[in-house]
Amino acid sequence: MKYLFSALLLGNIMFSQSEIPNLEKDSIAKKDSQNELNEVVISGTLKPVRRLESTVPVEVYTPVFFKKNPTASIYEALQNVNGVRPQLNCGICNTGDIHINGLEGPYTSVLIDGMPIVSSLSTVYGLSGIPNSLVERIEIVKGPASSLYGSEAVGGLINIITKNPSNAPLFSADVFTTSWLETNADLGVKFNVKKTTSLLGINYYNYDQTIDNDNDGFTDVTAQNRISVFNKWNFSRNQNRLFTVAVRGMYEDRWGGDVRWEKKYRGGDAIYGESIYTKRGELIGSYQLPTTEKLMLSFSGTAHFQDSRYGTTSYIANQKIGFLQLTWDKKIGKNDLLAGLASRYTYYDDNTPATAILNENNPEKTWLPGIFLQDEITFNDKHKLLLGIRYDYNSIHGNIVTPRFAYKVKFNDNNILRLNAGTGFRVVNLFTEDHAALTGSRKVEIAENLDPEKSINANLNYIKKIYLDNSTFIGIETTAFYTRFSNKIVSDYETDPNKIIYNNIDGYALSQGISCNTDINFTNGLKFILGATYMDVSNVENGIKTRPLLTENFTGTWTVSYKITPINVAIDYTGNVYSPMKLPLLSETDPRNPNSPWYSLQNIQCTYSGWKNFELYAGIKNLLNFTPKRNNPFLISRAQDPFDKNVQYDNNGKVVATADNPYGLTFDTAYVYGPNQGIRGFFGLRYNFY
């Protein structure tokens, strides 16, 4: 089994930040900027372009959107983005990944300032500790992005763009706490040193309560102690050429499990606990070469060390990634060209069989050189065509070719149609992507030599703008999407309740559906942001169609905002709703529900901005007090016997039902689909000084 090598990445997007301010100032003068349809985006084509002019549909979310429901991490903040769902994979340690249009986390590329620093090992942990106060915006591309972002981006990408130090406030602070005594603090400081501008950000999060409202003897929410330091530098150069460098360091200590657990029990079989230490360092940089041609050198490096104990199961991993890329940006007549050379080196080592040969440690070391070319052809004001192709050579899996196609028709300023298509390719490291393989509650079995996955992607996007006579604005964006996988790698929880069996699907898999986002802005200060996505995600084997576990058919999101200007108060009501998902049961006698119910997480917040430079906010999260325990006898199977010391088996290895174990179950933590944290209040204060 080999580690996930994506055919990354990227023509650097950071060079374009120096070009954005003038475009943004121009867009502010237009009414469309109020609904963010005319934002400048760069993730679709790696060039700064107004969102409505891009051949690739890009969704933009600014801090204004995320402040409507303040959270302690980017991972949580994405819960109100249509078609994007943070999926908890562990009911004890609360780790998870990001699903886009029903596709699991490994199908989504997560970037910071366009750099491939959030890889498969760190996707679970890399989204924690990014100071929200330093985020300029988040751009989301749903669908194929392979020709620019490599083979991993088969489901889409999330690009977290940090603030340009030159435009940041001199000092910023955002601190909030909840009735569960969670405390989060984001601090930012800007300072100048000669011809350089620096932005320093610090994020600190602490939650150390032991709460067990569902009375199963296990913590409802993982205790966490996390600190992250981010520092970004912009260097002034002749002719306004870009040179920027950013570094981030993060340390986190989290644990969940038996409420009696202490660190002295770590790794032992006396009292069950899941304890994870994470150390992470990142380096990002871009340097525009002093040439007449527009040449950009981009580089990044990460070091990720993880020391985890899941009961008595130990998972210790060390990953290092180095990335270097040179891009050339050139316009020739109607052709807007972008070409790039890239090389990526990955070192990965852990204490599992994934990096062992004949019981001897054998860390994986992989070179991934690549080249890509993109041409955006503007025929006229109404028609644009984008063609792209990327070639990578993976030292383990050989040649990878990922083409891309996009076509945009602008019927008029208020009606735009886009068609995008491409292919994807990825290989998998199960130990870094499926937390259930690590909990110690199930054994991992590889049914065959896993072949790489391949996919074909397409989406059709339509934007409609409507201006009513009373100056009310309505923006509607609808997207139909389709992804077909061959060789898809699936996890089988059902054949054997004590195992997770992995194999390539004997057939194909589909992810298809339609989503719609609607913005409605009234002149009286009332604003609606509504989203809905219908998905048909399925595996097809031998003509039989089945729906994968933890995959919903429908999601809906909403944000309703109203500002009472005379008293400087804003009210925000946010929420989401999910349709039932198939859940992993241990046997036919398992008394837990085989499907999740319809459920909704709703929040309300009031913000007062009557003091200069200050914002005071307070509200309630999870208004309906929903938790997955509702209508279930228990969530964690055999919580009273987490090491299966009292489980009896027959001669075939099947669990025998006894008086102590009437359902014939073993300890299992895989039954999880939503957060186990009930209703809670929150209170916070923001300050910005320019």
C-alpha positions as CSV (number, residue, x, y, z in Angstrom):
1,M,0.0,0.0,0.0
2,K,1.4,3.3,-1.0
3,Y,1.0,6.8,0.2
4,L,-1.1,9.4,-1.5
5,F,0.8,11.2,-4.1
6,S,-1.2,13.9,-5.7
7,A,-0.1,15.4,-9.0
8,L,0.2,18.8,-7.4
9,L,0.3,21.8,-7.9
10,L,0.1,24.9,-9.0
11,G,0.9,28.0,-10.8
12,N,1.3,30.3,-7.9
13,I,-1.7,32.5,-7.1
14,M,0.1,34.8,-4.6
15,F,1.6,36.9,-7.3
16,S,-1.8,38.2,-8.2
17,Q,-2.5,39.7,-4.8
18,S,-0.5,42.7,-5.7
19,E,-2.8,43.3,-8.6
20,I,-6.1,42.9,-6.7
21,P,-6.5,46.2,-4.8
22,N,-7.1,48.4,-7.9
23,L,-9.7,45.9,-9.2
24,E,-11.4,45.7,-5.8
25,K,-11.6,49.5,-5.6
26,D,-13.2,49.6,-9.0
27,S,-15.7,46.9,-8.1
28,I,-16.7,48.7,-4.9
29,A,-18.3,51.4,-7.0
30,K,-20.7,48.9,-8.5
31,K,-23.7,47.6,-6.8
32,D,-22.8,44.0,-7.6
33,S,-20.1,44.1,-5.0
34,Q,-22.7,44.1,-2.3
35,N,-23.6,40.5,-3.2
36,E,-20.1,39.3,-3.9
37,L,-20.9,38.2,-7.5
38,N,-18.3,40.7,-8.8
39,E,-15.5,39.7,-6.4
40,V,-12.0,39.3,-7.9
41,V,-11.0,35.6,-7.8
42,I,-7.8,33.8,-8.8
43,S,-8.4,30.1,-7.9
44,G,-10.2,29.2,-11.1
45,T,-7.5,30.1,-13.6
46,L,-4.6,31.3,-11.4
47,K,-5.1,34.9,-12.8
48,P,-6.9,37.8,-11.1
49,V,-10.3,38.1,-12.8
50,R,-13.7,39.2,-11.8
51,R,-15.9,36.3,-10.7
52,L,-18.4,36.9,-13.4
53,E,-15.7,37.0,-16.1
54,S,-14.0,33.8,-15.0
55,T,-14.5,30.7,-17.3
56,V,-14.4,28.6,-14.1
57,P,-17.1,29.0,-11.5
58,V,-15.6,30.1,-8.2
59,E,-17.5,30.7,-4.9
60,V,-16.1,33.4,-2.7
61,Y,-16.6,33.7,1.1
62,T,-15.2,36.7,3.0
63,P,-14.8,37.2,6.7
64,V,-18.1,39.1,6.7
65,F,-19.8,35.8,5.9
66,F,-18.0,33.7,8.5
67,K,-18.5,36.4,11.2
68,K,-22.2,35.7,11.1
69,N,-21.5,32.4,12.9
70,P,-18.1,32.7,14.6
71,T,-16.1,29.5,15.0
72,A,-12.7,28.5,16.3
73,S,-11.5,26.9,13.1
74,I,-11.9,27.0,9.3
75,Y,-13.1,23.5,9.5
76,E,-16.1,24.5,11.6
77,A,-16.7,27.7,9.6
78,L,-17.4,25.8,6.4
79,Q,-20.6,24.2,7.8
80,N,-22.8,26.9,6.3
81,V,-21.3,26.7,2.8
82,N,-23.7,25.1,0.4
83,G,-22.5,21.7,-0.8
84,V,-19.6,21.6,1.6
85,R,-20.0,19.5,4.8
86,P,-17.5,19.1,7.6
87,Q,-17.7,15.3,8.3
88,L,-16.8,14.1,11.8
89,N,-14.9,10.8,11.5
90,C,-14.4,10.1,15.1
91,G,-17.0,10.5,17.9
92,I,-14.2,10.5,20.5
93,C,-11.3,12.7,19.2
94,N,-13.6,14.8,16.9
95,T,-11.3,14.7,13.9
96,G,-12.8,14.9,10.4
97,D,-12.5,16.0,6.8
98,I,-14.3,18.2,4.3
99,H,-16.9,16.7,1.8
100,I,-17.7,18.6,-1.4
101,N,-20.8,17.5,-3.3
102,G,-20.9,14.2,-1.4
103,L,-17.3,13.3,-2.1
104,E,-15.0,12.4,0.8
105,G,-12.2,14.6,2.1
106,P,-9.4,12.9,0.1
107,Y,-11.1,14.2,-3.1
108,T,-10.7,17.8,-2.1
109,S,-7.5,19.8,-2.3
110,V,-7.1,22.3,0.5
111,L,-4.6,25.1,-0.2
112,I,-3.3,28.0,1.8
113,D,-2.4,31.0,-0.4
114,G,-2.4,28.5,-3.3
115,M,0.3,26.3,-1.8
116,P,0.0,22.5,-1.3
117,I,0.6,22.5,2.4
118,V,-2.5,20.7,3.6
119,S,-2.0,17.2,2.4
120,S,-3.8,13.9,3.3
121,L,-2.1,13.4,6.6
122,S,-2.8,17.0,7.7
123,T,-6.2,17.6,6.2
124,V,-7.8,16.4,9.4
125,Y,-5.6,18.7,11.5
126,G,-4.3,21.3,9.1
127,L,-7.5,23.3,9.1
128,S,-7.3,23.9,12.8
129,G,-5.3,26.8,14.1
130,I,-5.4,29.1,11.0
131,P,-6.1,32.5,12.6
132,N,-9.5,33.5,11.3
133,S,-8.5,37.2,11.6
134,L,-5.8,36.7,9.0
135,V,-8.1,35.2,6.4
136,E,-8.8,37.6,3.5
137,R,-11.3,35.2,1.8
138,I,-11.9,31.6,1.0
139,E,-12.4,30.6,-2.6
140,I,-14.1,27.3,-3.4
141,V,-14.0,25.5,-6.8
142,K,-16.4,22.6,-7.1
143,G,-15.5,20.1,-9.8
144,P,-12.5,19.5,-12.0
145,A,-9.3,21.4,-11.4
146,S,-6.8,18.8,-12.4
147,S,-4.9,20.6,-15.0
148,L,-3.7,23.3,-12.6
149,Y,-4.1,21.8,-9.2
150,G,-3.1,18.2,-9.9
151,S,-4.8,14.9,-9.8
152,E,-6.0,15.2,-6.1
153,A,-8.5,18.0,-7.0
154,V,-11.1,15.6,-8.5
155,G,-13.9,16.8,-6.3
156,G,-12.8,20.4,-5.9
157,L,-10.6,22.7,-4.0
158,I,-10.7,25.1,-1.0
159,N,-8.2,27.9,-1.2
160,I,-7.7,29.9,2.0
161,I,-6.2,33.2,1.1
162,T,-4.5,35.2,3.9
163,K,-4.5,38.9,4.1
164,N,-1.9,41.1,2.3
165,P,0.1,42.7,5.2
166,S,-0.1,46.1,3.4
167,N,-3.9,46.1,3.7
168,A,-4.2,44.6,7.2
169,P,-5.1,46.7,10.3
170,L,-2.3,47.7,12.6
171,F,-3.8,45.6,15.3
172,S,-6.8,43.3,15.4
173,A,-8.3,41.1,18.1
174,D,-11.2,38.7,18.1
175,V,-11.9,36.8,21.4
176,F,-14.9,34.8,22.3
177,T,-16.0,32.2,24.8
178,T,-19.0,29.9,25.1
179,S,-21.2,28.6,27.9
180,W,-19.2,25.3,27.6
181,L,-16.1,27.4,28.5
182,E,-14.5,27.1,25.1
183,T,-12.2,30.0,24.6
184,N,-10.8,31.2,21.2
185,A,-8.5,34.2,20.7
186,D,-7.3,35.6,17.3
187,L,-4.7,38.4,17.4
188,G,-3.1,40.2,14.5
189,V,-0.3,42.8,14.5
190,K,1.1,44.7,11.5
191,F,4.5,46.4,11.5
192,N,7.0,47.8,9.1
193,V,10.7,47.2,8.9
194,K,12.5,49.4,6.4
195,K,11.0,48.3,3.0
196,T,9.1,45.3,4.3
197,T,5.6,44.9,5.8
198,S,4.9,42.1,8.2
199,L,1.7,40.6,9.6
200,L,1.9,38.5,12.7
201,G,-1.1,36.5,13.8
202,I,-1.6,34.2,16.8
203,N,-4.5,31.8,17.4
204,Y,-5.1,30.2,20.8
205,Y,-7.9,27.8,21.5
206,N,-8.6,26.0,24.8
207,Y,-11.3,23.7,26.0
208,D,-10.6,21.5,29.0
209,Q,-14.0,20.6,30.3
210,T,-15.1,17.0,30.8
211,I,-18.8,16.9,29.8
212,D,-20.9,13.7,29.4
213,N,-24.5,14.8,28.8
214,D,-25.4,11.5,27.0
215,N,-24.3,9.6,30.1
216,D,-22.2,6.9,28.2
217,G,-19.1,7.5,30.3
218,F,-17.2,9.1,27.4
219,T,-16.6,12.8,26.7
220,D,-19.1,14.5,24.4
221,V,-16.5,16.9,23.0
222,T,-12.8,16.4,22.8
223,A,-10.6,18.5,25.1
224,Q,-8.1,20.6,23.1
225,N,-5.3,23.0,23.8
226,R,-3.9,24.6,20.6
227,I,-1.7,27.4,19.7
228,S,-0.8,28.6,16.2
229,V,1.6,31.4,15.1
230,F,1.5,32.9,11.6
231,N,3.9,35.5,10.2
232,K,3.7,36.9,6.6
233,W,6.2,39.3,5.0
234,N,5.9,41.4,1.9
235,F,9.1,42.9,0.6
236,S,9.1,46.1,-1.5
237,R,10.9,45.7,-4.8
238,N,11.4,47.7,-8.0
239,Q,8.6,47.9,-10.5
240,N,6.2,46.5,-7.8
241,R,7.5,43.0,-8.3
242,L,6.3,40.5,-5.7
243,F,8.3,38.9,-3.0
244,T,6.4,37.4,-0.1
245,V,7.2,34.8,2.5
246,A,4.9,33.3,5.2
247,V,5.6,30.8,8.0
248,R,3.2,29.1,10.4
249,G,3.8,26.9,13.4
250,M,1.1,24.9,15.2
251,Y,1.0,22.7,18.3
252,E,-2.1,20.9,19.5
253,D,-2.8,18.5,22.3
254,R,-6.3,16.9,22.2
255,W,-7.9,14.0,23.9
256,G,-11.2,12.3,24.3
257,G,-12.5,9.1,25.9
258,D,-13.5,7.8,29.2
259,V,-14.2,10.7,31.5
260,R,-11.8,9.2,34.1
261,W,-8.9,9.3,31.7
262,E,-5.7,11.1,32.6
263,K,-2.4,11.3,30.7
264,K,-0.9,8.6,32.9
265,Y,-3.2,6.2,31.1
266,R,-2.0,7.2,27.6
267,G,-1.5,4.1,25.5
268,G,-2.5,1.6,28.2
269,D,-5.5,-0.7,28.6
270,A,-6.6,0.4,32.0
271,I,-8.9,3.3,30.9
272,Y,-9.6,4.1,27.3
273,G,-8.6,7.4,25.8
274,E,-7.6,8.8,22.4
275,S,-4.7,11.3,22.8
276,I,-3.2,13.1,19.8
277,Y,-0.1,15.4,19.8
278,T,0.4,17.4,16.6
279,K,3.4,19.5,15.7
280,R,3.3,21.3,12.4
281,G,5.5,23.8,10.5
282,E,4.8,25.5,7.2
283,L,6.7,27.8,4.8
284,I,5.2,29.5,1.8
285,G,6.8,32.0,-0.6
286,S,6.7,33.6,-4.0
287,Y,9.4,35.6,-5.9
288,Q,8.8,37.3,-9.2
289,L,11.9,37.1,-11.3
290,P,13.5,40.4,-12.4
291,T,12.8,39.7,-16.1
292,T,10.7,41.4,-18.8
293,E,8.6,38.3,-19.0
294,K,6.2,37.6,-16.1
295,L,8.0,34.7,-14.4
296,M,7.1,33.6,-10.9
297,L,9.0,31.2,-8.6
298,S,6.8,29.6,-5.9
299,F,7.9,27.4,-3.1
300,S,6.5,25.8,0.0
301,G,7.6,23.3,2.6
302,T,5.8,21.5,5.5
303,A,6.8,19.3,8.3
304,H,4.1,17.4,10.2
305,F,4.7,15.2,13.2
306,Q,1.9,13.3,14.9
307,D,2.0,11.2,18.0
308,S,-1.3,9.5,18.6
309,R,-2.7,6.8,20.9
310,Y,-6.1,5.3,20.2
311,G,-6.5,3.1,23.3
312,T,-3.5,0.8,23.0
313,T,-3.1,1.5,19.2
314,S,-0.2,3.7,18.5
315,Y,0.0,5.9,15.3
316,I,3.2,7.9,15.0
317,A,3.8,9.6,11.7
318,N,6.3,12.0,10.2
319,Q,5.7,13.8,6.9
320,K,7.8,16.3,5.0
321,I,6.9,18.0,1.7
322,G,8.9,20.3,-0.4
323,F,7.4,22.1,-3.4
324,L,9.0,24.3,-6.1
325,Q,7.4,25.7,-9.2
326,L,8.1,28.2,-12.0
327,T,5.2,29.8,-13.9
328,W,5.1,31.9,-17.0
329,D,2.2,34.2,-17.7
330,K,1.8,35.7,-21.2
331,K,-0.9,37.3,-23.3
332,I,-0.6,36.9,-27.1
333,G,-3.5,38.4,-29.0
334,K,-6.7,36.6,-27.9
335,N,-4.7,33.9,-26.1
336,D,-4.0,34.3,-22.3
337,L,-1.4,31.7,-21.6
338,L,-0.1,30.2,-18.4
339,A,2.7,27.5,-18.3
340,G,4.4,26.0,-15.4
341,L,7.1,23.5,-14.3
342,A,6.7,22.0,-10.9
343,S,8.5,19.5,-8.7
344,R,7.3,18.0,-5.4
345,Y,9.2,15.8,-3.0
346,T,7.4,13.8,-0.3
347,Y,8.8,12.0,2.7
348,Y,6.5,9.9,4.7
349,D,7.1,7.5,7.6
350,D,4.9,5.9,10.2
351,N,4.8,3.0,12.5
352,T,2.3,1.0,10.5
353,P,2.7,-1.6,7.7
354,A,2.2,1.2,5.2
355,T,5.9,2.0,5.4
356,A,7.4,-1.4,6.1
357,I,8.9,-4.1,3.9
358,L,9.5,-7.5,5.5
359,N,9.0,-6.0,8.9
360,E,11.7,-3.4,8.4
361,N,11.0,0.3,8.3
362,N,11.0,1.7,4.8
363,P,9.9,5.4,4.6
364,E,8.4,6.5,1.4
365,K,10.3,9.1,-0.6
366,T,8.7,10.3,-3.8
367,W,9.6,12.8,-6.5
368,L,6.7,14.2,-8.5
369,P,7.9,16.5,-11.4
370,G,5.2,18.0,-13.6
371,I,4.5,20.4,-16.4
372,F,1.2,22.1,-17.3
373,L,-0.1,24.5,-20.0
374,Q,-3.3,26.5,-20.0
375,D,-4.7,28.7,-22.7
376,E,-7.7,31.0,-22.2
377,I,-9.0,32.2,-25.6
378,T,-11.3,35.2,-25.7
379,F,-13.2,35.1,-29.0
380,N,-15.3,38.2,-28.1
381,D,-17.1,39.8,-25.2
382,K,-19.5,36.9,-25.0
383,H,-17.4,33.8,-25.6
384,K,-14.4,32.4,-23.9
385,L,-12.7,29.0,-24.2
386,L,-10.2,27.5,-21.7
387,L,-8.0,24.5,-22.6
388,G,-5.5,23.0,-20.2
389,I,-3.4,19.9,-19.8
390,R,-1.0,18.7,-17.1
391,Y,1.6,15.9,-17.2
392,D,3.1,14.5,-14.0
393,Y,5.4,11.6,-13.4
394,N,4.9,9.8,-10.1
395,S,8.0,7.8,-9.2
396,I,5.8,5.0,-8.0
397,H,2.7,5.1,-10.3
398,G,4.3,6.5,-13.4
399,N,2.7,8.8,-15.9
400,I,-0.3,11.0,-15.1
401,V,-2.1,13.1,-17.7
402,T,-5.0,15.4,-16.6
403,P,-6.7,17.5,-19.3
404,R,-9.2,20.3,-18.7
405,F,-11.8,22.1,-20.7
406,A,-14.0,25.1,-19.9
407,Y,-16.3,27.3,-22.0
408,K,-18.1,30.4,-21.0
409,V,-21.0,32.1,-22.7
410,K,-22.0,35.6,-21.6
411,F,-25.5,36.2,-23.1
412,N,-25.5,39.6,-21.4
413,D,-24.4,41.2,-18.1
414,N,-27.2,39.3,-16.2
415,N,-27.0,35.8,-17.8
416,I,-23.8,33.7,-17.8
417,L,-23.4,30.0,-18.7
418,R,-20.2,27.9,-18.0
419,L,-19.3,24.4,-18.9
420,N,-16.3,22.7,-17.2
421,A,-14.9,19.2,-17.7
422,G,-11.7,17.3,-16.8
423,T,-10.2,14.1,-15.5
424,G,-8.8,13.2,-12.1
425,F,-6.4,10.6,-10.7
426,R,-5.4,9.7,-7.2
427,V,-3.8,7.0,-5.1
428,V,-4.5,6.4,-1.4
429,N,-2.9,5.9,1.9
430,L,-5.6,4.4,4.0
431,F,-3.9,5.0,7.3
432,T,-3.8,8.7,6.8
433,E,-7.2,9.1,5.3
434,D,-9.6,6.9,7.3
435,H,-9.6,7.6,11.0
436,A,-11.6,4.5,11.7
437,A,-8.6,2.5,10.7
438,L,-6.7,3.9,13.6
439,T,-9.1,3.8,16.5
440,G,-8.2,0.2,17.4
441,S,-11.8,-0.8,17.4
442,R,-11.5,-2.5,14.0
443,K,-8.7,-4.2,12.1
444,V,-7.7,-3.1,8.6
445,E,-7.7,-5.7,5.8
446,I,-6.5,-4.9,2.3
447,A,-8.4,-7.3,0.0
448,E,-6.2,-6.8,-3.0
449,N,-3.4,-4.6,-4.4
450,L,-5.2,-1.3,-4.7
451,D,-5.1,0.3,-8.1
452,P,-5.2,4.1,-8.5
453,E,-8.6,5.7,-8.9
454,K,-9.5,7.5,-12.1
455,S,-12.4,9.9,-12.7
456,I,-14.2,12.0,-15.3
457,N,-15.7,15.2,-14.1
458,A,-18.1,17.8,-15.6
459,N,-20.3,20.6,-14.4
460,L,-22.7,23.1,-15.9
461,N,-23.0,26.5,-14.2
462,Y,-25.6,29.2,-14.8
463,I,-25.7,32.7,-13.1
464,K,-28.7,34.9,-13.3
465,K,-28.9,38.5,-11.9
466,I,-32.2,40.2,-11.3
467,Y,-32.7,43.9,-10.5
468,L,-36.2,44.8,-9.3
469,D,-37.7,48.3,-9.6
470,N,-37.2,49.0,-5.8
471,S,-33.5,48.3,-6.2
472,T,-33.8,44.9,-4.6
473,F,-31.1,42.6,-6.0
474,I,-31.5,38.8,-6.6
475,G,-28.5,36.7,-7.7
476,I,-29.1,33.0,-8.6
477,E,-26.3,30.5,-9.3
478,T,-27.2,27.0,-10.3
479,T,-24.7,24.2,-11.0
480,A,-25.3,20.6,-12.3
481,F,-22.4,18.3,-11.6
482,Y,-21.3,14.8,-12.6
483,T,-18.3,12.7,-11.6
484,R,-17.7,9.0,-12.6
485,F,-15.0,6.9,-11.0
486,S,-13.4,3.8,-12.1
487,N,-11.3,1.7,-9.7
488,K,-12.8,3.7,-6.8
489,I,-11.4,2.5,-3.5
490,V,-14.2,1.7,-1.0
491,S,-14.3,0.7,2.6
492,D,-16.4,-2.3,3.7
493,Y,-17.7,-2.0,7.3
494,E,-20.4,-4.6,6.9
495,T,-18.9,-7.9,5.9
496,D,-17.1,-8.3,9.2
497,P,-18.0,-6.1,12.1
498,N,-14.4,-6.3,13.5
499,K,-12.8,-5.2,10.2
500,I,-12.6,-2.5,7.7
501,I,-11.9,-4.2,4.3
502,Y,-10.6,-2.1,1.5
503,N,-10.7,-2.9,-2.2
504,N,-11.3,-1.4,-5.6
505,I,-14.9,-1.3,-6.7
506,D,-15.8,-4.0,-9.3
507,G,-17.7,-1.5,-11.4
508,Y,-17.9,2.2,-11.1
509,A,-19.1,5.0,-8.8
510,L,-21.1,8.2,-9.4
511,S,-21.5,11.5,-7.8
512,Q,-24.1,13.6,-9.6
513,G,-26.6,16.3,-8.7
514,I,-27.6,19.9,-8.8
515,S,-27.0,22.8,-6.4
516,C,-28.4,26.3,-6.2
517,N,-27.2,29.5,-4.4
518,T,-29.4,32.5,-4.1
519,D,-28.5,36.0,-2.7
520,I,-31.4,38.4,-2.1
521,N,-30.5,42.0,-1.0
522,F,-33.3,44.4,0.1
523,T,-32.7,48.1,0.4
524,N,-34.0,48.1,4.0
525,G,-31.0,46.1,5.2
526,L,-32.5,42.6,5.0
527,K,-30.3,40.0,3.2
528,F,-30.8,36.3,2.5
529,I,-28.2,33.8,1.4
530,L,-29.8,30.5,0.6
531,G,-28.3,27.3,-0.7
532,A,-29.6,23.8,-1.6
533,T,-27.8,20.8,-3.0
534,Y,-29.4,17.5,-4.2
535,M,-26.9,14.7,-4.7
536,D,-27.0,11.1,-6.0
537,V,-23.9,9.5,-4.8
538,S,-23.7,5.7,-5.5
539,N,-21.5,2.7,-6.1
540,V,-22.5,0.4,-8.9
541,E,-21.3,-3.2,-8.9
542,N,-22.8,-6.0,-11.0
543,G,-25.6,-3.8,-12.0
544,I,-26.6,-3.1,-8.4
545,K,-26.6,0.5,-7.2
546,T,-25.9,1.2,-3.5
547,R,-25.4,4.4,-1.6
548,P,-22.1,4.8,0.4
549,L,-22.1,5.3,4.1
550,L,-22.3,8.8,5.5
551,T,-23.5,10.3,2.3
552,E,-26.6,12.5,2.3
553,N,-28.9,13.1,-0.6
554,F,-29.8,16.7,0.3
555,T,-28.3,19.6,2.1
556,G,-29.6,23.1,2.6
557,T,-28.0,26.2,4.1
558,W,-29.2,29.7,4.9
559,T,-28.1,33.0,6.3
560,V,-30.7,35.7,7.1
561,S,-29.2,39.0,8.1
562,Y,-30.9,42.3,9.1
563,K,-29.2,45.5,10.2
564,I,-31.0,47.9,12.4
565,T,-29.0,51.0,11.4
566,P,-30.3,53.5,14.0
567,I,-29.1,51.5,16.9
568,N,-26.0,49.9,15.2
569,V,-27.3,46.3,15.7
570,A,-27.1,43.4,13.2
571,I,-29.0,40.2,13.6
572,D,-27.8,37.0,11.8
573,Y,-29.7,33.7,11.7
574,T,-27.7,30.9,10.2
575,G,-28.3,27.2,9.8
576,N,-28.1,24.1,7.7
577,V,-30.2,20.9,7.2
578,Y,-29.2,17.4,6.2
579,S,-31.1,14.5,4.9
580,P,-30.6,11.0,6.3
581,M,-27.3,9.2,5.8
582,K,-26.6,5.4,5.9
583,L,-24.6,4.6,9.1
584,P,-22.2,1.8,9.9
585,L,-23.8,-0.8,12.1
586,L,-22.0,-3.8,13.6
587,S,-24.6,-6.5,12.9
588,E,-28.3,-7.1,12.1
589,T,-29.0,-7.1,15.9
590,D,-27.3,-3.7,16.4
591,P,-30.1,-1.6,18.0
592,R,-28.9,1.7,16.7
593,N,-30.7,3.4,13.8
594,P,-29.3,2.3,10.4
595,N,-29.9,5.8,9.1
596,S,-29.4,9.2,10.6
597,P,-32.6,11.4,10.9
598,W,-33.2,14.7,9.1
599,Y,-31.3,17.1,11.3
600,S,-30.5,20.8,11.4
601,L,-27.9,22.9,13.2
602,Q,-29.2,26.5,13.7
603,N,-27.6,29.6,15.3
604,I,-28.5,33.2,16.0
605,Q,-26.3,36.1,16.7
606,C,-26.6,39.8,17.6
607,T,-23.7,42.2,16.9
608,Y,-23.4,45.8,18.2
609,S,-21.0,48.1,16.3
610,G,-21.8,51.5,17.9
611,W,-18.3,51.9,19.4
612,K,-15.5,53.0,17.3
613,N,-13.3,50.1,16.1
614,F,-15.2,47.7,18.3
615,E,-17.8,45.0,17.7
616,L,-19.6,43.2,20.5
617,Y,-21.4,40.0,19.6
618,A,-23.4,37.3,21.4
619,G,-25.7,34.5,20.5
620,I,-26.8,30.9,20.7
621,K,-25.4,27.9,18.8
622,N,-27.4,24.8,18.0
623,L,-30.8,26.4,18.9
624,L,-32.6,23.1,18.5
625,N,-30.2,21.3,20.9
626,F,-29.7,18.5,18.4
627,T,-27.2,15.7,19.1
628,P,-26.8,12.3,17.3
629,K,-27.8,10.5,20.5
630,R,-31.4,11.5,19.9
631,N,-33.6,8.4,19.2
632,N,-30.5,6.1,19.7
633,P,-29.9,3.8,22.7
634,F,-26.2,4.7,22.5
635,L,-23.6,6.0,20.0
636,I,-20.4,4.2,21.1
637,S,-20.8,0.5,21.1
638,R,-19.6,-1.3,24.2
639,A,-18.4,1.9,25.8
640,Q,-18.2,0.0,29.1
641,D,-15.7,-2.5,27.6
642,P,-13.5,-0.5,25.2
643,F,-10.8,-3.2,25.1
644,D,-13.3,-6.0,24.4
645,K,-12.0,-7.9,27.4
646,N,-15.5,-9.4,28.1
647,V,-16.5,-10.2,24.5
648,Q,-16.9,-13.8,23.6
649,Y,-16.4,-15.3,20.1
650,D,-17.4,-18.6,18.5
651,N,-15.0,-20.9,16.5
652,N,-15.6,-18.8,13.4
653,G,-14.6,-15.5,15.1
654,K,-18.2,-14.3,15.3
655,V,-19.2,-12.4,18.5
656,V,-21.5,-14.5,20.7
657,A,-24.5,-12.8,22.4
658,T,-24.3,-13.0,26.2
659,A,-26.2,-11.5,29.2
660,D,-23.5,-8.9,29.4
661,N,-23.5,-8.4,25.6
662,P,-27.1,-9.1,24.4
663,Y,-26.6,-7.6,20.9
664,G,-23.4,-9.4,20.2
665,L,-21.3,-6.3,19.7
666,T,-17.7,-5.1,20.0
667,F,-16.4,-1.7,20.9
668,D,-16.8,0.6,18.0
669,T,-16.6,4.4,17.5
670,A,-17.4,4.5,13.7
671,Y,-21.1,5.4,14.3
672,V,-20.9,9.2,14.0
673,Y,-22.3,11.7,11.6
674,G,-22.7,15.0,13.4
675,P,-21.3,17.0,16.3
676,N,-22.3,15.8,19.8
677,Q,-22.4,19.2,21.3
678,G,-25.7,20.6,22.3
679,I,-27.1,24.1,22.7
680,R,-24.7,26.7,24.1
681,G,-24.4,30.4,24.3
682,F,-21.4,32.5,23.2
683,F,-20.1,36.0,23.7
684,G,-17.2,37.8,22.0
685,L,-15.5,41.1,21.2
686,R,-13.7,42.3,18.1
687,Y,-11.3,45.2,17.8
688,N,-9.6,46.6,14.7
689,F,-7.2,49.6,14.8
690,Y,-6.0,51.0,11.5
